[in-house]
Amino acid sequence: METQQIEEKVLLALEEIRPFLASDGGDISLVAIENDKKVKVQLHGACVSCTVNQMTLKSGVEMTIKKHVPQIEEVVSVDPA
């Protein structure tokens, strides 16, 4: 899968998970995709201070992204600059 296709599918996955985050006052954005294997995202709103955001990241966001792009190995969140 080409890099551009990977990015498009990751963005599609984020659109799929976004309504669930928004229902709790949060949001998510794509920061980068490294080596077509590692996705970096940034959590926004209520997600930033949520005590279970790492669980949401792994069981919700990462699982959804891997469903769309199986070659992704890891999804990590980065802190706002």
N, C-alpha and C positions, 0 to 999 in steps of 0.2 A: 504494500500500500504506500502510495506517495505521501510525502510530508503534507502537502496541501489537503489531500483526502483525509488524512489523520486529523488535521486541525478542524476540518468541516464536521467530521463525525464527533469529535470531542465537544465542539460547540453545540451540536445537536443533542448530545447527552446532557450537557449543562442546561439546555432549554427544557429538557424532560424533567430534571430534578428541581429546577427553579421554583415552580409553583409550591412545592412542599416546603422549601426554605422560606418563601415569601409568606406562607400562611403563619409562620412563627416570627415574622418581622425581619427576616434575613435575606441575603442574596449572595451570589457567587460570581466571580469573573475569572476568565482564563488569563494567566500571567505569561506562561511559556510552556513549550513542549521541548524537552531535551532529548536528543538522539532518538526521536520517535518512540521513546519508551517511558519517559517520566514526565508526568503532567504536574505543573505548578498552578495552583489556583489561589485566589484570595477571597476570604469570606468577608461579608459586609453586614452591617446592621446588627441585629440581635445575635447573629451567629458568632460575632467576634467574642462576646463575653459569655456565650453559652457554655455550660460546664460539660456538655456532651458533644461538643462540636467535633472532636476527633473521632468519636464513634459514628457520627453522621458522615464525616469525611470518608471513613473506611467502608462502612456498611451501606451507605447510600450513594455518595458521589462516586467513589472508586468502583463500586460494583456496576453502577450505571454506565460509566465510561468504558469499563472492560467489556460490557455487553455489546457496545457499539464498536469498540476497537480492542479486540482481544490481545493484540501485541503490547498494549500498555502494561507495564510491570508495576508502576507505583504512582500514586497520586498524593501530593503533599500540599499543605497550605503554607503560604508565606504571610508574614505580618505586614500590615500596611506600612508604607514608607513614611 
